[in-house]
Amino acid sequence: MIKIKKRIQGCRSFVDTTYYCKKHDHCHCHCRYENRPTYSELRQIPVPVPEGITNLPAFIYFDVDNRFTAAQRQRIREAIEGVLLNWFNHYNQKWNGGTNDGVSELAACTNTYAINNLQPVWYQGQPILNGQVATNVAMDQFTQLIRDNGFRISPPAKIDYFIPTPITSSTIRGETAFRKTGVPLSFVINPTQLDRVDVSSLVLTGSMFHAWLHRAGYSHPEGEYTSYFIGEAPMCVMRGFQPKVPAQPDSTFFQFFD
């Protein structure tokens, strides 16, 4: 919330009045609702069924701000589908022919680099000591998010439209969830980033993956991503699970994280 609070310090001005008034009604500011956004459902997104996972909904659903263009909505959809594909692949690789003791590409890569904030803020189990276990827990929480969304247990997932200042200072923002169940898959997306031809689908998938991890309960200090699980896991996705190289510093990727 730190970036958002700075943008509306004193509650004197609003870019998206409905969103910020809802979030900051304790400011006792005068909210103007003439620009209230309207939403329509993103065409339902099929949920792939990985090995060993049952009780899944057929689809997940999102209500998207109507200010997004058709092309922008398609890029949002592709980024969500990319997250689902990585979730699906993780479970299939972990299934390992039925033994369920395999190590996915995502888990192996994350295990190499992630050492901080390995567990969700709501987590109360045994301490998580490495990135492999952290990845398994995170993907299980993605399953929870998918079930709660697809079976309409959580509140409707809303994708809000917001152009920040500076204009590239945000891509896809998800707030850290402090509970395990009933969490809506809601995000705030900068449409400007969706229009950039130099931002690949894989980069947007990594940015969306980072936002999903926030909704799964993971956190990081403001502006810090290296060594943190919520930074390293999506960077692994963006690198195609390849090792880090000096020619591609972490900032190449985390500039698209919020």
C-alpha positions as CSV (number, residue, x, y, z in Angstrom):
1,M,0.0,0.0,0.0
2,I,3.0,2.4,0.4
3,K,3.1,3.5,-3.3
4,I,-0.7,4.1,-3.4
5,K,-0.7,6.1,-0.2
6,K,2.0,8.4,-1.5
7,R,0.0,8.9,-4.7
8,I,-3.0,10.2,-2.8
9,Q,-1.4,11.7,0.2
10,G,-4.0,13.9,2.0
11,C,-6.8,12.5,-0.1
12,R,-6.9,15.7,-2.1
13,S,-7.1,14.2,-5.5
14,F,-8.3,10.9,-7.1
15,V,-7.4,9.2,-10.3
16,D,-9.8,6.4,-9.8
17,T,-12.2,7.8,-7.3
18,T,-14.2,4.7,-6.6
19,Y,-11.2,2.5,-6.0
20,Y,-9.3,4.9,-3.7
21,C,-12.3,6.1,-1.8
22,K,-13.2,2.5,-1.0
23,K,-9.6,1.8,0.1
24,H,-9.1,5.1,2.1
25,D,-12.6,6.1,3.4
26,H,-10.9,6.7,6.8
27,C,-9.5,9.9,5.3
28,H,-13.0,11.4,5.5
29,C,-12.5,13.0,2.1
30,H,-15.2,14.1,-0.3
31,C,-15.5,11.3,-2.9
32,R,-16.7,12.2,-6.4
33,Y,-18.4,9.3,-8.1
34,E,-19.1,10.7,-11.5
35,N,-16.2,8.6,-12.8
36,R,-17.3,5.4,-11.3
37,P,-15.9,2.5,-13.4
38,T,-18.1,-0.1,-14.9
39,Y,-17.1,-3.8,-15.4
40,S,-17.8,-6.7,-17.6
41,E,-16.8,-10.3,-17.2
42,L,-13.6,-11.4,-19.0
43,R,-14.5,-14.4,-21.1
44,Q,-14.3,-17.4,-18.7
45,I,-10.9,-18.9,-18.4
46,P,-10.6,-22.7,-18.5
47,V,-8.8,-24.3,-15.6
48,P,-6.4,-27.1,-16.7
49,V,-6.4,-30.2,-14.6
50,P,-3.0,-31.4,-13.4
51,E,-2.1,-34.9,-12.3
52,G,-3.0,-35.6,-8.7
53,I,-5.3,-32.5,-8.2
54,T,-9.1,-33.0,-7.9
55,N,-12.1,-30.8,-7.0
56,L,-11.3,-28.1,-9.4
57,P,-13.7,-25.7,-11.1
58,A,-14.0,-25.7,-14.8
59,F,-13.4,-22.0,-15.1
60,I,-12.1,-19.0,-13.2
61,Y,-13.8,-15.6,-13.6
62,F,-12.8,-11.9,-13.6
63,D,-14.8,-8.7,-13.8
64,V,-12.7,-6.2,-15.9
65,D,-12.9,-2.5,-16.0
66,N,-14.5,-1.5,-19.3
67,R,-11.8,1.1,-19.9
68,F,-9.5,-1.7,-21.0
69,T,-9.5,-2.1,-24.8
70,A,-10.2,-5.5,-26.4
71,A,-6.5,-5.9,-27.1
72,Q,-5.6,-5.1,-23.5
73,R,-8.2,-7.5,-22.2
74,Q,-6.6,-10.2,-24.4
75,R,-3.2,-9.6,-22.9
76,I,-4.6,-9.8,-19.4
77,R,-6.3,-13.1,-20.3
78,E,-3.0,-14.5,-21.8
79,A,-1.1,-13.5,-18.6
80,I,-3.6,-15.3,-16.4
81,E,-3.5,-18.3,-18.7
82,G,0.3,-18.2,-18.4
83,V,0.1,-18.4,-14.6
84,L,-2.3,-21.3,-14.8
85,L,0.1,-23.1,-17.2
86,N,3.0,-22.7,-14.8
87,W,0.8,-24.0,-11.9
88,F,-0.3,-26.9,-14.1
89,N,3.3,-27.8,-15.1
90,H,4.5,-27.7,-11.6
91,Y,2.0,-30.3,-10.4
92,N,2.6,-32.6,-13.4
93,Q,6.3,-32.5,-12.9
94,K,6.0,-33.0,-9.2
95,W,3.6,-36.0,-9.8
96,N,6.5,-37.9,-11.2
97,G,4.5,-40.8,-12.6
98,G,2.4,-41.1,-9.4
99,T,5.1,-40.9,-6.7
100,N,4.4,-37.2,-6.2
101,D,8.0,-36.6,-5.1
102,G,9.3,-34.9,-8.2
103,V,10.9,-31.5,-8.3
104,S,9.4,-29.1,-10.9
105,E,11.4,-26.7,-13.0
106,L,9.9,-23.9,-11.1
107,A,10.7,-25.4,-7.7
108,A,14.3,-26.2,-8.7
109,C,15.0,-22.8,-10.0
110,T,13.4,-21.0,-7.1
111,N,15.2,-23.2,-4.6
112,T,18.5,-21.9,-6.1
113,Y,17.8,-18.2,-5.4
114,A,15.0,-17.7,-2.8
115,I,16.0,-17.5,0.8
116,N,13.8,-14.8,2.3
117,N,10.0,-14.6,3.2
118,L,9.5,-18.2,2.2
119,Q,6.1,-18.5,3.7
120,P,2.8,-16.6,3.5
121,V,2.1,-14.1,6.1
122,W,-0.9,-16.2,7.4
123,Y,1.2,-19.4,7.5
124,Q,1.3,-21.2,10.9
125,G,2.9,-24.6,10.1
126,Q,6.4,-25.8,10.5
127,P,9.0,-23.2,9.3
128,I,9.7,-23.4,5.5
129,L,13.4,-23.6,5.1
130,N,14.0,-23.7,1.3
131,G,12.6,-22.5,-2.0
132,Q,11.5,-26.0,-3.1
133,V,9.1,-26.4,-0.2
134,A,8.0,-22.8,-0.5
135,T,7.1,-23.4,-4.2
136,N,5.0,-26.4,-3.2
137,V,3.2,-24.4,-0.6
138,A,2.6,-21.5,-2.9
139,M,1.2,-23.7,-5.7
140,D,-1.1,-25.3,-3.2
141,Q,-2.3,-21.8,-2.3
142,F,-2.8,-21.1,-6.0
143,T,-5.1,-24.1,-6.0
144,Q,-7.0,-22.6,-3.1
145,L,-7.4,-19.3,-4.9
146,I,-8.6,-21.1,-8.1
147,R,-11.2,-23.1,-6.2
148,D,-12.5,-20.2,-4.2
149,N,-12.8,-18.1,-7.4
150,G,-14.2,-20.8,-9.7
151,F,-16.7,-22.1,-7.2
152,R,-17.7,-18.5,-6.3
153,I,-16.6,-18.8,-2.7
154,S,-14.5,-15.7,-2.6
155,P,-15.8,-12.2,-3.5
156,P,-15.8,-11.5,-7.3
157,A,-12.4,-10.8,-8.7
158,K,-12.0,-7.3,-10.1
159,I,-9.4,-6.0,-12.4
160,D,-9.1,-2.3,-12.0
161,Y,-7.6,0.2,-14.5
162,F,-5.0,2.7,-13.3
163,I,-2.4,4.8,-15.0
164,P,0.3,5.7,-12.5
165,T,2.9,8.5,-12.3
166,P,5.6,7.9,-13.6
167,I,3.7,6.0,-16.3
168,T,5.8,2.9,-16.1
169,S,6.1,2.7,-12.3
170,S,3.5,0.0,-12.0
171,T,2.4,-3.0,-14.2
172,I,0.1,-5.5,-12.3
173,R,-0.5,-4.9,-8.6
174,G,-2.0,-7.3,-6.1
175,E,-2.3,-6.6,-2.4
176,T,-0.8,-9.1,0.0
177,A,-3.7,-11.2,1.5
178,F,-3.6,-11.9,5.2
179,R,-5.9,-15.0,5.1
180,K,-5.8,-18.3,3.4
181,T,-9.4,-18.7,2.1
182,G,-12.0,-16.5,0.5
183,V,-9.4,-14.2,-1.1
184,P,-10.6,-12.5,-4.4
185,L,-8.1,-12.6,-7.3
186,S,-8.3,-8.8,-7.7
187,F,-5.6,-6.7,-9.3
188,V,-4.9,-3.2,-10.5
189,I,-3.3,-3.1,-13.9
190,N,-1.6,-0.3,-15.8
191,P,-3.0,-0.3,-19.4
192,T,0.1,1.5,-20.7
193,Q,2.2,-1.5,-20.0
194,L,-0.2,-3.8,-21.8
195,D,0.2,-1.6,-25.0
196,R,4.0,-1.9,-25.1
197,V,5.3,-4.1,-27.9
198,D,8.6,-4.5,-26.1
199,V,6.9,-6.2,-23.1
200,S,6.6,-9.9,-24.0
201,S,3.8,-12.2,-23.0
202,L,6.4,-14.1,-20.8
203,V,7.2,-10.8,-19.0
204,L,3.5,-10.1,-18.4
205,T,3.0,-13.7,-17.2
206,G,5.8,-13.1,-14.7
207,S,4.3,-9.9,-13.5
208,M,0.9,-11.6,-13.1
209,F,2.6,-14.5,-11.3
210,H,4.1,-12.0,-8.8
211,A,0.7,-10.4,-8.3
212,W,-0.9,-13.8,-7.6
213,L,1.8,-14.5,-5.0
214,H,0.7,-11.3,-3.2
215,R,-2.8,-12.6,-3.2
216,A,-1.5,-15.9,-1.9
217,G,-0.1,-14.1,1.1
218,Y,3.6,-13.5,0.2
219,S,5.3,-10.2,0.7
220,H,8.6,-8.3,0.3
221,P,10.1,-5.1,1.6
222,E,9.2,-2.1,-0.7
223,G,11.4,-2.2,-3.8
224,E,13.3,-5.4,-2.8
225,Y,12.9,-8.6,-4.8
226,T,16.2,-10.3,-5.1
227,S,16.4,-13.3,-2.7
228,Y,12.8,-13.0,-1.7
229,F,10.5,-15.8,-2.7
230,I,7.9,-13.5,-4.2
231,G,10.6,-12.0,-6.4
232,E,12.7,-15.0,-7.4
233,A,9.8,-17.4,-8.3
234,P,8.4,-15.0,-11.0
235,M,11.9,-14.1,-12.2
236,C,12.4,-17.9,-12.8
237,V,9.3,-17.9,-14.9
238,M,10.4,-14.9,-16.9
239,R,13.9,-16.5,-17.5
240,G,12.3,-19.8,-18.6
241,F,13.9,-21.4,-15.5
242,Q,17.4,-20.7,-16.8
243,P,20.2,-19.7,-14.4
244,K,20.9,-16.0,-13.9
245,V,23.5,-14.4,-16.1
246,P,25.3,-11.0,-15.7
247,A,23.9,-9.8,-19.0
248,Q,20.4,-9.9,-17.5
249,P,20.4,-8.3,-14.0
250,D,17.4,-8.9,-11.8
251,S,16.2,-5.3,-12.5
252,T,15.5,-6.4,-16.1
253,F,12.6,-8.4,-14.7
254,F,11.6,-6.8,-11.4
255,Q,10.9,-3.5,-13.0
256,F,7.6,-5.1,-13.9
257,F,6.8,-6.1,-10.2
258,D,4.7,-4.0,-7.8
